[in-house]
Amino acid sequence: MTDIHLNDRDKAFIDEQIEAGIYKDADEAVAAGLRLLGSNEGKLAELQRLIQEGYDDVEAGRVMEFASGEELTAYILKMAEERRNATAPSHNVPKSA
């Protein structure tokens, strides 16, 4: 395994986690930290992708304007209702002849 050099504060933090019974050893604590970092990096990359998508939409003129927050809210609620209606299961069961 790769040697990892930690400052005193980080070592103390890992020791506290082990003493509290959260992790059994330093390897487990570091692995948990790396999993969290990977998860956050993935979320950050997705957020950056979505922001770029928004910039691209604005550049291409794919925008909508609303006169007020209420108008925007009404539009969003209408879209949500349309989506619910489009995905709602049908309760009309055909009758057999």
Rosetta constraint file for C-alpha pairs under 8 A:
AtomPair CA 6 CA 10 HARMONIC 5.90 0.50
AtomPair CA 6 CA 11 HARMONIC 6.06 0.50
AtomPair CA 7 CA 11 HARMONIC 6.28 0.50
AtomPair CA 8 CA 12 HARMONIC 6.07 0.50
AtomPair CA 9 CA 13 HARMONIC 6.21 0.50
AtomPair CA 10 CA 14 HARMONIC 6.26 0.50
AtomPair CA 11 CA 15 HARMONIC 6.15 0.50
AtomPair CA 12 CA 16 HARMONIC 6.13 0.50
AtomPair CA 13 CA 17 HARMONIC 6.32 0.50
AtomPair CA 14 CA 18 HARMONIC 6.27 0.50
AtomPair CA 14 CA 26 HARMONIC 6.32 0.50
AtomPair CA 14 CA 29 HARMONIC 6.57 0.50
AtomPair CA 15 CA 19 HARMONIC 6.07 0.50
AtomPair CA 15 CA 26 HARMONIC 7.54 0.50
AtomPair CA 16 CA 20 HARMONIC 6.03 0.50
AtomPair CA 17 CA 21 HARMONIC 6.40 0.50
AtomPair CA 17 CA 22 HARMONIC 5.38 0.50
AtomPair CA 17 CA 23 HARMONIC 6.10 0.50
AtomPair CA 17 CA 29 HARMONIC 7.57 0.50
AtomPair CA 18 CA 22 HARMONIC 5.77 0.50
AtomPair CA 18 CA 23 HARMONIC 4.91 0.50
AtomPair CA 18 CA 24 HARMONIC 5.70 0.50
AtomPair CA 18 CA 25 HARMONIC 5.96 0.50
AtomPair CA 18 CA 26 HARMONIC 7.33 0.50
AtomPair CA 18 CA 29 HARMONIC 7.85 0.50
AtomPair CA 23 CA 28 HARMONIC 5.92 0.50
AtomPair CA 23 CA 29 HARMONIC 5.69 0.50
AtomPair CA 24 CA 28 HARMONIC 6.53 0.50
AtomPair CA 24 CA 29 HARMONIC 7.83 0.50
AtomPair CA 25 CA 29 HARMONIC 6.51 0.50
AtomPair CA 26 CA 30 HARMONIC 6.09 0.50
AtomPair CA 27 CA 31 HARMONIC 6.06 0.50
AtomPair CA 28 CA 32 HARMONIC 6.20 0.50
AtomPair CA 29 CA 33 HARMONIC 6.32 0.50
AtomPair CA 30 CA 34 HARMONIC 6.20 0.50
AtomPair CA 31 CA 35 HARMONIC 6.23 0.50
AtomPair CA 32 CA 36 HARMONIC 6.27 0.50
AtomPair CA 33 CA 37 HARMONIC 6.13 0.50
AtomPair CA 34 CA 38 HARMONIC 6.05 0.50
AtomPair CA 35 CA 39 HARMONIC 6.16 0.50
AtomPair CA 36 CA 40 HARMONIC 6.15 0.50
AtomPair CA 37 CA 41 HARMONIC 6.02 0.50
AtomPair CA 38 CA 42 HARMONIC 6.16 0.50
AtomPair CA 39 CA 43 HARMONIC 6.33 0.50
AtomPair CA 40 CA 44 HARMONIC 6.06 0.50
AtomPair CA 41 CA 45 HARMONIC 6.11 0.50
AtomPair CA 42 CA 46 HARMONIC 6.25 0.50
AtomPair CA 43 CA 47 HARMONIC 6.12 0.50
AtomPair CA 44 CA 48 HARMONIC 6.11 0.50
AtomPair CA 45 CA 49 HARMONIC 6.17 0.50
AtomPair CA 46 CA 50 HARMONIC 6.24 0.50
AtomPair CA 47 CA 51 HARMONIC 6.17 0.50
AtomPair CA 48 CA 52 HARMONIC 6.18 0.50
AtomPair CA 49 CA 53 HARMONIC 6.17 0.50
AtomPair CA 50 CA 54 HARMONIC 6.24 0.50
AtomPair CA 51 CA 55 HARMONIC 6.32 0.50
AtomPair CA 52 CA 56 HARMONIC 6.07 0.50
AtomPair CA 53 CA 57 HARMONIC 6.19 0.50
AtomPair CA 54 CA 58 HARMONIC 6.33 0.50
AtomPair CA 55 CA 59 HARMONIC 6.19 0.50
AtomPair CA 56 CA 60 HARMONIC 6.15 0.50
AtomPair CA 57 CA 61 HARMONIC 6.16 0.50
AtomPair CA 57 CA 62 HARMONIC 4.91 0.50
AtomPair CA 57 CA 63 HARMONIC 6.84 0.50
AtomPair CA 58 CA 62 HARMONIC 5.62 0.50
AtomPair CA 58 CA 63 HARMONIC 5.93 0.50
AtomPair CA 66 CA 71 HARMONIC 6.04 0.50
AtomPair CA 66 CA 72 HARMONIC 5.85 0.50
AtomPair CA 67 CA 71 HARMONIC 6.48 0.50
AtomPair CA 67 CA 72 HARMONIC 7.94 0.50
AtomPair CA 68 CA 72 HARMONIC 6.48 0.50
AtomPair CA 69 CA 73 HARMONIC 6.08 0.50
AtomPair CA 70 CA 74 HARMONIC 6.09 0.50
AtomPair CA 71 CA 75 HARMONIC 6.23 0.50
AtomPair CA 72 CA 76 HARMONIC 6.24 0.50
AtomPair CA 73 CA 77 HARMONIC 6.15 0.50
AtomPair CA 74 CA 78 HARMONIC 6.09 0.50
AtomPair CA 75 CA 79 HARMONIC 6.24 0.50
AtomPair CA 76 CA 80 HARMONIC 6.18 0.50
AtomPair CA 77 CA 81 HARMONIC 6.15 0.50
AtomPair CA 78 CA 82 HARMONIC 6.20 0.50
AtomPair CA 79 CA 83 HARMONIC 6.14 0.50
AtomPair CA 80 CA 84 HARMONIC 6.14 0.50
AtomPair CA 81 CA 85 HARMONIC 6.14 0.50
AtomPair CA 82 CA 86 HARMONIC 6.10 0.50
AtomPair CA 83 CA 87 HARMONIC 6.23 0.50
AtomPair CA 84 CA 88 HARMONIC 5.75 0.50
